[in-house]
Amino acid sequence: MPSLPTSFVIPLFNHLAETQAMLASLRASLPPDLDYEIILVDDGSTDGTRAWLATLRDARVRVHLNPHNLGFARSCNAGVALAQGDVIGLLNNDLLFEPGWLAPMLVVLNTPRLRAGVVGNVQFRVADGALDHAGVRLNLRGQFEHIRSLPAGGSEAVEMPAVTGACMLLRKADFDAVGGFDVRYVNGAEDVDLCFKLRGAGRKVYLAPHSRIRHHVSLSRRQVDERNESNSRALFARWRKEIKRTLAQQWAARLTGAAQTDEDDALMSTLAPSFVATPQTAGLTLAEAMLQQQEQRWAHLLDGAVPDDDLQMRCHFAGLNFDAALNGFSMAQTARLTVDALPYARNFYVCGRTLPCPAGQTLCLHIDINGLQQLRIPLRANASFNAGLVNPLWLNGAPNGVALRVELLDEAGQVCGSGHERVVVEHFVVDERVVEAEARQKQWLEENADAFAAQADWHEHNGHPLAEVIPLLNHLAETRAMQASLQGSAVRPRGADLGTGWRDLSARAD
């Protein structure tokens, strides 16, 4: 056991009974020869905690009362500022300790070759004994989460991306050197941010697997979804480059099989073989896509951001032809949708219906997204369908392309021809918005509306019978109305006098 004095800093906010149990277990668990102090920082408790603190009579227990509720980061920083120890133990007030928990953490912290900046430990839930924390990792979707499985082997130290601030050991000098907890975070993400700062200062983050405690888990500061999302957004904004690098490395390991995990099997099953063939490049692409998904989700959730109203006009179609008899769009052998200037889409679906197939034959829809994802979706004959996926791999800063084709399969499931003639496309869903294939029809209407108007003008100018002029004006009015419907807003007819001219002609016709 080292001779360096240790200061345990514990922020409190209500839950007096748990605080009392924590303090009693902490005192009982510490080695008798340990030079330590305990600093209790009350953050505006209203349940009798402050009255109880006033009764404490232990020279090694110091109390600091915040003038009002300042939050986790400021409370910890205030406690560390008061600390006299060289080693800081940051502890929650909802922990329970048993003898032997501290020594493994001190061993890791004091092993020079490890260059440990912060050390965490294994934590089990008080309620049910389940493992709650064995480090913090970045999952393949770009989200930080607790590791809930014990590390293999008997190592005394396992390097981690981060550890929870519920129980961490570090040197006061290191904590002060990086500015302590960042107070921009509100009761969340401060601990992960601190780990990034320490790593940036040349230190490493470790889990001490042989140190084990129990934890009530978020007892004092309940999780608030919007607040947690705001904290996560700030964390990612500050450390985006480092997070992307880590995420890209993890994806590359997943693609090559170096990472023994079945995480994100659903996404893996859609990745195009040609894309996966270059795992380093694919890893970077996937990492950026995951970060884009997170950032756009935060924009929707926290800022109330709404997608551009002109998405319909930025969608371009090829290989789709309107068939009035089918009341939908028939497909060429390959149909394409290209979407401009949309960095992220929450989902993509093609919706329509199938026509009857010959006996024993079925249909299979192929969807290719940007050459990165490929889906094969069976379609039932003579039925409606909505086929696609959530969180497609959309590209930021480039047009996004979706290619569709349909195969006809025999009873053995073998391709026996193209099935495009047996599919009717009605519309698409892009980023939770309906995109009508009529956008292509709109282009035709725009091109022809002026032609109809010109014909009407010519007939009227040359004194042709009204019987020839009125049908053209009717067609023009219908064309303009259809344009307005497709655009979702009023479209003023060409020439402000068109309506007046029509009324005048009507009067003359009477």
MARMI-136825 format. One record per residue (C-alpha): x, y, z; chain; residue in one letter. Coordinates in steps of 0.02 Angstrom, whole numbers. Layout:
<lumtors>
LUMTOR     px     py     pz cadena residuo
LUMTOR      X      Y      Z      A       A
...
</lumtors>
This chain:
<lumtors>
LUMTOR     px     py     pz cadena residuo
LUMTOR      0      0      0      A       M
LUMTOR     76    167    -50      A       P
LUMTOR    105    303     77      A       S
LUMTOR     23    438    -30      A       L
LUMTOR   -130    509     60      A       P
LUMTOR   -299    480    -23      A       T
LUMTOR   -448    597    -28      A       S
LUMTOR   -619    524    -62      A       F
LUMTOR   -734    655   -138      A       V
LUMTOR   -919    614   -130      A       I
LUMTOR  -1056    731   -197      A       P
LUMTOR  -1223    713   -108      A       L
LUMTOR  -1399    755   -162      A       F
LUMTOR  -1537    685    -50      A       N
LUMTOR  -1557    497    -17      A       H
LUMTOR  -1495    509    161      A       L
LUMTOR  -1516    324    203      A       A
LUMTOR  -1409    271     56      A       E
LUMTOR  -1278    402     98      A       T
LUMTOR  -1267    337    276      A       Q
LUMTOR  -1249    158    215      A       A
LUMTOR  -1117    210     89      A       M
LUMTOR  -1013    303    219      A       L
LUMTOR  -1023    160    344      A       A
LUMTOR   -970     31    213      A       S
LUMTOR   -829    143    149      A       L
LUMTOR   -755    167    321      A       R
LUMTOR   -766    -18    360      A       A
LUMTOR   -686    -67    194      A       S
LUMTOR   -530     43    203      A       L
LUMTOR   -364    -29    266      A       P
LUMTOR   -325     29    444      A       P
LUMTOR   -155     99    392      A       D
LUMTOR   -223    202    248      A       L
LUMTOR   -193    389    261      A       D
LUMTOR   -358    460    198      A       Y
LUMTOR   -492    592    213      A       E
LUMTOR   -673    594    158      A       I
LUMTOR   -747    753     84      A       I
LUMTOR   -936    757     76      A       L
LUMTOR  -1003    892    -40      A       V
LUMTOR  -1188    922    -15      A       D
LUMTOR  -1273    993   -169      A       D
LUMTOR  -1430   1068    -92      A       G
LUMTOR  -1509    915    -12      A       S
LUMTOR  -1683    941     62      A       T
LUMTOR  -1714    775    148      A       D
LUMTOR  -1622    799    312      A       G
LUMTOR  -1449    762    242      A       T
LUMTOR  -1379    930    298      A       R
LUMTOR  -1442    907    476      A       A
LUMTOR  -1360    735    480      A       W
LUMTOR  -1196    805    412      A       L
LUMTOR  -1193    928    557      A       A
LUMTOR  -1188    782    679      A       T
LUMTOR  -1034    698    605      A       L
LUMTOR   -887    694    725      A       R
LUMTOR   -741    619    632      A       D
LUMTOR   -580    716    601      A       A
LUMTOR   -557    626    436      A       R
LUMTOR   -728    676    371      A       V
LUMTOR   -746    852    301      A       R
LUMTOR   -907    932    243      A       V
LUMTOR   -934   1064    109      A       H
LUMTOR  -1106   1139     80      A       L
LUMTOR  -1146   1212    -90      A       N
LUMTOR  -1250   1372    -79      A       P
LUMTOR  -1377   1290   -196      A       H
LUMTOR  -1384   1144   -317      A       N
LUMTOR  -1234   1161   -432      A       L
LUMTOR  -1234    990   -514      A       G
LUMTOR  -1117    843   -516      A       F
LUMTOR   -968    922   -605      A       A
LUMTOR   -957   1078   -498      A       R
LUMTOR   -983    978   -338      A       S
LUMTOR   -841    860   -380      A       C
LUMTOR   -728   1003   -432      A       N
LUMTOR   -762   1093   -268      A       A
LUMTOR   -721    936   -169      A       G
LUMTOR   -559    904   -263      A       V
LUMTOR   -508   1086   -236      A       A
LUMTOR   -522   1056    -48      A       L
LUMTOR   -432    888    -54      A       A
LUMTOR   -263    869     31      A       Q
LUMTOR   -225    697    -39      A       G
LUMTOR   -116    659   -188      A       D
LUMTOR   -238    522   -243      A       V
LUMTOR   -421    563   -273      A       I
LUMTOR   -561    438   -261      A       G
LUMTOR   -720    506   -342      A       L
LUMTOR   -868    410   -273      A       L
LUMTOR  -1057    417   -288      A       N
LUMTOR  -1161    418   -130      A       N
LUMTOR  -1260    265   -187      A       D
LUMTOR  -1116    139   -179      A       L
LUMTOR  -1085     -4    -58      A       L
LUMTOR   -907    -62    -23      A       F
LUMTOR   -826   -219     45      A       E
LUMTOR   -646   -243    104      A       P
LUMTOR   -523   -268    -37      A       G
LUMTOR   -601   -153   -168      A       W
LUMTOR   -470    -14   -157      A       L
LUMTOR   -304   -108   -168      A       A
LUMTOR   -323   -169   -350      A       P
LUMTOR   -362      8   -408      A       M
LUMTOR   -210     79   -318      A       L
LUMTOR    -98    -54   -393      A       V
LUMTOR   -149     -3   -569      A       V
LUMTOR   -137    183   -533      A       L
LUMTOR     37    165   -458      A       N
LUMTOR    115     52   -590      A       T
LUMTOR    229    172   -688      A       P
LUMTOR    233     73   -850      A       R
LUMTOR     43     83   -866      A       L
LUMTOR     41    273   -865      A       R
LUMTOR   -133    266   -788      A       A
LUMTOR   -229    428   -788      A       G
LUMTOR   -389    358   -714      A       V
LUMTOR   -441    187   -649      A       V
LUMTOR   -618    119   -637      A       G
LUMTOR   -687    -44   -568      A       N
LUMTOR   -821   -176   -587      A       V
LUMTOR   -993   -131   -520      A       Q
LUMTOR  -1144   -239   -484      A       F
LUMTOR  -1322   -176   -459      A       R
LUMTOR  -1383   -178   -280      A       V
LUMTOR  -1561   -221   -332      A       A
LUMTOR  -1528   -385   -422      A       D
LUMTOR  -1341   -417   -419      A       G
LUMTOR  -1327   -398   -608      A       A
LUMTOR  -1165   -333   -682      A       L
LUMTOR  -1189   -150   -725      A       D
LUMTOR  -1014    -87   -767      A       H
LUMTOR   -851   -163   -823      A       A
LUMTOR   -793    -10   -918      A       G
LUMTOR   -870    103  -1050      A       V
LUMTOR   -857     69  -1236      A       R
LUMTOR   -911    147  -1400      A       L
LUMTOR  -1029     30  -1491      A       N
LUMTOR  -1035     14  -1680      A       L
LUMTOR  -1183    133  -1690      A       R
LUMTOR  -1076    270  -1614      A       G
LUMTOR  -1152    269  -1440      A       Q
LUMTOR  -1060    255  -1274      A       F
LUMTOR  -1125    116  -1163      A       E
LUMTOR  -1075     17  -1010      A       H
LUMTOR   -988   -148  -1041      A       I
LUMTOR  -1090   -280   -953      A       R
LUMTOR   -975   -430   -967      A       S
LUMTOR   -817   -466   -870      A       L
LUMTOR   -652   -460   -965      A       P
LUMTOR   -575   -627  -1009      A       A
LUMTOR   -415   -680   -922      A       G
LUMTOR   -345   -629   -755      A       G
LUMTOR   -263   -463   -800      A       S
LUMTOR   -249   -336   -663      A       E
LUMTOR   -276   -193   -785      A       A
LUMTOR   -381   -183   -945      A       V
LUMTOR   -367    -27  -1051      A       E
LUMTOR   -536     56  -1088      A       M
LUMTOR   -603    201  -1189      A       P
LUMTOR   -683    266  -1028      A       A
LUMTOR   -746    218   -855      A       V
LUMTOR   -892    284   -756      A       T
LUMTOR   -872    428   -635      A       G
LUMTOR   -973    333   -504      A       A
LUMTOR   -809    261   -439      A       C
LUMTOR   -642    315   -511      A       M
LUMTOR   -466    338   -443      A       L
LUMTOR   -341    464   -511      A       L
LUMTOR   -207    584   -457      A       R
LUMTOR   -255    758   -402      A       K
LUMTOR   -115    830   -509      A       A
LUMTOR   -186    748   -665      A       D
LUMTOR   -363    803   -624      A       F
LUMTOR   -307    983   -600      A       D
LUMTOR   -195    980   -755      A       A
LUMTOR   -341    945   -871      A       V
LUMTOR   -460   1064   -784      A       G
LUMTOR   -562    936   -687      A       G
LUMTOR   -739    899   -742      A       F
LUMTOR   -808   1011   -879      A       D
LUMTOR   -954   1105   -803      A       V
LUMTOR  -1039   1126   -973      A       R
LUMTOR  -1107    950   -949      A       Y
LUMTOR  -1258    934   -835      A       V
LUMTOR  -1252    774   -733      A       N
LUMTOR  -1194    664   -875      A       G
LUMTOR  -1046    635   -993      A       A
LUMTOR   -923    726   -878      A       E
LUMTOR   -836    562   -840      A       D
LUMTOR   -812    511  -1023      A       V
LUMTOR   -752    687  -1065      A       D
LUMTOR   -625    677   -923      A       L
LUMTOR   -560    512   -991      A       C
LUMTOR   -535    592  -1162      A       F
LUMTOR   -444    740  -1085      A       K
LUMTOR   -328    628   -985      A       L
LUMTOR   -291    522  -1137      A       R
LUMTOR   -254    680  -1234      A       G
LUMTOR   -129    725  -1098      A       A
LUMTOR    -35    562  -1126      A       G
LUMTOR   -119    457   -992      A       R
LUMTOR   -221    297  -1011      A       K
LUMTOR   -388    238   -945      A       V
LUMTOR   -400     69   -858      A       Y
LUMTOR   -522    -49   -777      A       L
LUMTOR   -460   -143   -623      A       A
LUMTOR   -561   -305   -643      A       P
LUMTOR   -519   -369   -468      A       H
LUMTOR   -596   -216   -385      A       S
LUMTOR   -782   -245   -362      A       R
LUMTOR   -919   -145   -278      A       I
LUMTOR  -1108   -129   -279      A       R
LUMTOR  -1206     18   -349      A       H
LUMTOR  -1387     75   -336      A       H
LUMTOR  -1363    156   -509      A       V
LUMTOR  -1421    336   -542      A       S
LUMTOR  -1511    347   -376      A       L
LUMTOR  -1475    529   -339      A       S
LUMTOR  -1484    602   -512      A       R
LUMTOR  -1618    517   -615      A       R
LUMTOR  -1591    503   -799      A       Q
LUMTOR  -1677    636   -904      A       V
LUMTOR  -1682    588  -1086      A       D
LUMTOR  -1668    762  -1163      A       E
LUMTOR  -1531    813  -1042      A       R
LUMTOR  -1433    656  -1077      A       N
LUMTOR  -1451    684  -1263      A       E
LUMTOR  -1389    863  -1244      A       S
LUMTOR  -1239    802  -1145      A       N
LUMTOR  -1199    671  -1276      A       S
LUMTOR  -1212    798  -1414      A       R
LUMTOR  -1088    913  -1327      A       A
LUMTOR   -970    767  -1297      A       L
LUMTOR   -972    715  -1480      A       F
LUMTOR   -951    893  -1540      A       A
LUMTOR   -795    913  -1435      A       R
LUMTOR   -716    744  -1472      A       W
LUMTOR   -786    705  -1645      A       R
LUMTOR   -617    674  -1727      A       K
LUMTOR   -561    554  -1590      A       E
LUMTOR   -729    466  -1585      A       I
LUMTOR   -732    443  -1773      A       K
LUMTOR   -556    370  -1772      A       R
LUMTOR   -602    246  -1636      A       T
LUMTOR   -765    201  -1721      A       L
LUMTOR   -680    175  -1889      A       A
LUMTOR   -553     59  -1809      A       Q
LUMTOR   -691    -42  -1727      A       Q
LUMTOR   -788    -57  -1889      A       W
LUMTOR   -632   -113  -1982      A       A
LUMTOR   -602   -246  -1850      A       A
LUMTOR   -784   -303  -1864      A       R
LUMTOR   -774   -313  -2054      A       L
LUMTOR   -613   -415  -2053      A       T
LUMTOR   -672   -532  -1915      A       G
LUMTOR   -535   -472  -1798      A       A
LUMTOR   -669   -422  -1672      A       A
LUMTOR   -755   -578  -1608      A       Q
LUMTOR   -931   -510  -1593      A       T
LUMTOR  -1102   -526  -1672      A       D
LUMTOR  -1140   -343  -1642      A       E
LUMTOR  -1244   -262  -1778      A       D
LUMTOR  -1270   -422  -1875      A       D
LUMTOR  -1425   -345  -1956      A       A
LUMTOR  -1323   -204  -2034      A       L
LUMTOR  -1179   -319  -2077      A       M
LUMTOR  -1296   -431  -2176      A       S
LUMTOR  -1342   -286  -2291      A       T
LUMTOR  -1166   -225  -2333      A       L
LUMTOR  -1114   -247  -2514      A       A
LUMTOR   -967   -369  -2539      A       P
LUMTOR   -873   -241  -2644      A       S
LUMTOR   -889   -115  -2503      A       F
LUMTOR   -830   -236  -2369      A       V
LUMTOR   -681   -287  -2477      A       A
LUMTOR   -589   -128  -2422      A       T
LUMTOR   -617   -133  -2233      A       P
LUMTOR   -514     20  -2187      A       Q
LUMTOR   -606    131  -2310      A       T
LUMTOR   -771     49  -2267      A       A
LUMTOR   -736     78  -2082      A       G
LUMTOR   -713    264  -2110      A       L
LUMTOR   -872    273  -2215      A       T
LUMTOR   -973    180  -2084      A       L
LUMTOR   -903    285  -1943      A       A
LUMTOR   -951    446  -2031      A       E
LUMTOR  -1124    377  -2070      A       A
LUMTOR  -1153    331  -1888      A       M
LUMTOR  -1098    504  -1829      A       L
LUMTOR  -1211    586  -1958      A       Q
LUMTOR  -1357    483  -1895      A       Q
LUMTOR  -1323    538  -1716      A       Q
LUMTOR  -1300    721  -1761      A       E
LUMTOR  -1457    731  -1867      A       Q
LUMTOR  -1557    642  -1731      A       R
LUMTOR  -1498    772  -1605      A       W
LUMTOR  -1547    912  -1725      A       A
LUMTOR  -1723    841  -1737      A       H
LUMTOR  -1739    803  -1551      A       L
LUMTOR  -1655    953  -1471      A       L
LUMTOR  -1672   1092  -1600      A       D
LUMTOR  -1839   1044  -1673      A       G
LUMTOR  -1755   1046  -1843      A       A
LUMTOR  -1867    993  -1984      A       V
LUMTOR  -1808    925  -2150      A       P
LUMTOR  -1806   1038  -2301      A       D
LUMTOR  -1978   1065  -2375      A       D
LUMTOR  -1908   1046  -2550      A       D
LUMTOR  -1852    866  -2531      A       L
LUMTOR  -1978    815  -2664      A       Q
LUMTOR  -1895    932  -2788      A       M
LUMTOR  -1723    860  -2749      A       R
LUMTOR  -1777    683  -2791      A       C
LUMTOR  -1746    627  -2969      A       H
LUMTOR  -1817    470  -3047      A       F
LUMTOR  -1768    359  -3191      A       A
LUMTOR  -1846    199  -3254      A       G
LUMTOR  -2021    239  -3188      A       L
LUMTOR  -2164    274  -3308      A       N
LUMTOR  -2338    325  -3258      A       F
LUMTOR  -2471    202  -3315      A       D
LUMTOR  -2647    272  -3299      A       A
LUMTOR  -2723     98  -3316      A       A
LUMTOR  -2623     39  -3166      A       L
LUMTOR  -2643    203  -3072      A       N
LUMTOR  -2458    194  -3030      A       G
LUMTOR  -2285    183  -3104      A       F
LUMTOR  -2220     37  -3201      A       S
LUMTOR  -2035     -5  -3187      A       M
LUMTOR  -1900    -25  -3315      A       A
LUMTOR  -1782   -171  -3280      A       Q
LUMTOR  -1688    -52  -3165      A       T
LUMTOR  -1769     99  -3084      A       A
LUMTOR  -1668    233  -2996      A       R
LUMTOR  -1699    367  -2867      A       L
LUMTOR  -1566    500  -2839      A       T
LUMTOR  -1581    620  -2692      A       V
LUMTOR  -1478    779  -2690      A       D
LUMTOR  -1412    869  -2536      A       A
LUMTOR  -1482    756  -2400      A       L
LUMTOR  -1342    706  -2279      A       P
LUMTOR  -1448    584  -2178      A       Y
LUMTOR  -1609    487  -2192      A       A
LUMTOR  -1696    401  -2047      A       R
LUMTOR  -1771    275  -2166      A       N
LUMTOR  -1801    227  -2346      A       F
LUMTOR  -1947    129  -2415      A       Y
LUMTOR  -2021     94  -2586      A       V
LUMTOR  -2208     66  -2579      A       C
LUMTOR  -2324     -9  -2707      A       G
LUMTOR  -2408   -171  -2757      A       R
LUMTOR  -2373   -326  -2858      A       T
LUMTOR  -2474   -402  -2998      A       L
LUMTOR  -2516   -587  -3013      A       P
LUMTOR  -2374   -706  -3057      A       C
LUMTOR  -2378   -869  -3152      A       P
LUMTOR  -2413  -1020  -3044      A       A
LUMTOR  -2263  -1072  -2939      A       G
LUMTOR  -2167   -911  -2968      A       Q
LUMTOR  -2126   -773  -2844      A       T
LUMTOR  -2044   -602  -2845      A       L
LUMTOR  -1888   -535  -2760      A       C
LUMTOR  -1851   -349  -2747      A       L
LUMTOR  -1669   -294  -2747      A       H
LUMTOR  -1626   -127  -2668      A       I
LUMTOR  -1450    -55  -2687      A       D
LUMTOR  -1408    100  -2585      A       I
LUMTOR  -1256    197  -2642      A       N
LUMTOR  -1167     35  -2685      A       G
LUMTOR  -1144     12  -2497      A       L
LUMTOR  -1298    -87  -2448      A       Q
LUMTOR  -1393   -221  -2542      A       Q
LUMTOR  -1559   -294  -2488      A       L
LUMTOR  -1656   -440  -2561      A       R
LUMTOR  -1837   -434  -2508      A       I
LUMTOR  -1964   -568  -2558      A       P
LUMTOR  -2130   -498  -2622      A       L
LUMTOR  -2296   -588  -2621      A       R
LUMTOR  -2390   -588  -2785      A       A
LUMTOR  -2547   -483  -2801      A       N
LUMTOR  -2515   -390  -2638      A       A
LUMTOR  -2461   -221  -2571      A       S
LUMTOR  -2284   -197  -2508      A       F
LUMTOR  -2178    -74  -2410      A       N
LUMTOR  -1996   -127  -2430      A       A
LUMTOR  -1840    -43  -2364      A       G
LUMTOR  -1744    -11  -2203      A       L
LUMTOR  -1710    112  -2064      A       V
LUMTOR  -1549    214  -2055      A       N
LUMTOR  -1486    179  -2231      A       P
LUMTOR  -1303    217  -2265      A       L
LUMTOR  -1326    391  -2333      A       W
LUMTOR  -1179    494  -2395      A       L
LUMTOR  -1148    672  -2337      A       N
LUMTOR  -1097    797  -2470      A       G
LUMTOR  -1143    687  -2619      A       A
LUMTOR  -1301    634  -2710      A       P
LUMTOR  -1374    475  -2638      A       N
LUMTOR  -1429    344  -2760      A       G
LUMTOR  -1549    198  -2742      A       V
LUMTOR  -1566     67  -2879      A       A
LUMTOR  -1715    -52  -2888      A       L
LUMTOR  -1738   -210  -2989      A       R
LUMTOR  -1856   -358  -2975      A       V
LUMTOR  -1819   -540  -3011      A       E
LUMTOR  -1944   -676  -3052      A       L
LUMTOR  -1905   -837  -2958      A       L
LUMTOR  -1960  -1014  -2996      A       D
LUMTOR  -2020  -1143  -2871      A       E
LUMTOR  -1839  -1185  -2827      A       A
LUMTOR  -1801  -1004  -2791      A       G
LUMTOR  -1694   -985  -2947      A       Q
LUMTOR  -1701   -830  -3056      A       V
LUMTOR  -1806   -865  -3210      A       C
LUMTOR  -1826   -688  -3276      A       G
LUMTOR  -1857   -507  -3235      A       S
LUMTOR  -2010   -468  -3131      A       G
LUMTOR  -2013   -280  -3161      A       H
LUMTOR  -2172   -291  -3264      A       E
LUMTOR  -2263   -365  -3116      A       R
LUMTOR  -2227   -222  -2995      A       V
LUMTOR  -2319    -56  -2982      A       V
LUMTOR  -2229     81  -2885      A       V
LUMTOR  -2341    206  -2795      A       E
LUMTOR  -2222    312  -2692      A       H
LUMTOR  -2062    315  -2589      A       F
LUMTOR  -2028    360  -2408      A       V
LUMTOR  -1866    455  -2378      A       V
LUMTOR  -1823    517  -2203      A       D
LUMTOR  -2001    483  -2143      A       E
LUMTOR  -2077    588  -2283      A       R
LUMTOR  -2178    527  -2430      A       V
LUMTOR  -2093    564  -2595      A       V
LUMTOR  -2211    551  -2741      A       E
LUMTOR  -2147    482  -2904      A       A
LUMTOR  -2256    616  -2984      A       E
LUMTOR  -2105    730  -2967      A       A
LUMTOR  -2056    661  -3136      A       R
LUMTOR  -2232    690  -3200      A       Q
LUMTOR  -2220    868  -3135      A       K
LUMTOR  -2073    900  -3251      A       Q
LUMTOR  -2182    847  -3398      A       W
LUMTOR  -2322    959  -3339      A       L
LUMTOR  -2207   1108  -3322      A       E
LUMTOR  -2141   1079  -3496      A       E
LUMTOR  -2314   1063  -3573      A       N
LUMTOR  -2413   1193  -3476      A       A
LUMTOR  -2332   1334  -3573      A       D
LUMTOR  -2367   1240  -3736      A       A
LUMTOR  -2553   1227  -3695      A       F
LUMTOR  -2559   1412  -3652      A       A
LUMTOR  -2471   1457  -3814      A       A
LUMTOR  -2595   1354  -3914      A       Q
LUMTOR  -2741   1439  -3829      A       A
LUMTOR  -2666   1610  -3862      A       D
LUMTOR  -2639   1565  -4046      A       W
LUMTOR  -2817   1503  -4070      A       H
LUMTOR  -2890   1657  -3986      A       E
LUMTOR  -2777   1775  -4082      A       H
LUMTOR  -2825   1699  -4248      A       N
LUMTOR  -3010   1706  -4211      A       G
LUMTOR  -3038   1520  -4204      A       H
LUMTOR  -3203   1457  -4135      A       P
LUMTOR  -3219   1456  -3946      A       L
LUMTOR  -3259   1270  -3956      A       A
LUMTOR  -3074   1244  -3999      A       E
LUMTOR  -3007   1368  -3871      A       V
LUMTOR  -3107   1318  -3717      A       I
LUMTOR  -3046   1135  -3708      A       P
LUMTOR  -2867   1196  -3716      A       L
LUMTOR  -2898   1319  -3573      A       L
LUMTOR  -2982   1180  -3475      A       N
LUMTOR  -2829   1071  -3502      A       H
LUMTOR  -2715   1215  -3453      A       L
LUMTOR  -2814   1246  -3293      A       A
LUMTOR  -2806   1061  -3248      A       E
LUMTOR  -2620   1058  -3285      A       T
LUMTOR  -2587   1209  -3173      A       R
LUMTOR  -2695   1133  -3035      A       A
LUMTOR  -2598    970  -3045      A       M
LUMTOR  -2435   1068  -3034      A       Q
LUMTOR  -2497   1154  -2877      A       A
LUMTOR  -2549    989  -2800      A       S
LUMTOR  -2380    911  -2836      A       L
LUMTOR  -2284   1059  -2765      A       Q
LUMTOR  -2392   1064  -2610      A       G
LUMTOR  -2422   1252  -2633      A       S
LUMTOR  -2520   1367  -2744      A       A
LUMTOR  -2452   1393  -2919      A       V
LUMTOR  -2503   1556  -3001      A       R
LUMTOR  -2555   1530  -3183      A       P
LUMTOR  -2442   1601  -3318      A       R
LUMTOR  -2501   1777  -3347      A       G
LUMTOR  -2605   1859  -3212      A       A
LUMTOR  -2746   1884  -3338      A       D
LUMTOR  -2773   1699  -3373      A       L
LUMTOR  -2915   1686  -3249      A       G
LUMTOR  -2994   1847  -3311      A       T
LUMTOR  -2974   1791  -3491      A       G
LUMTOR  -3062   1629  -3450      A       W
LUMTOR  -3208   1720  -3370      A       R
LUMTOR  -3220   1835  -3518      A       D
LUMTOR  -3220   1689  -3640      A       L
LUMTOR  -3353   1603  -3536      A       S
LUMTOR  -3461   1756  -3544      A       A
LUMTOR  -3440   1765  -3731      A       R
LUMTOR  -3482   1582  -3747      A       A
LUMTOR  -3648   1612  -3661      A       D
</lumtors>
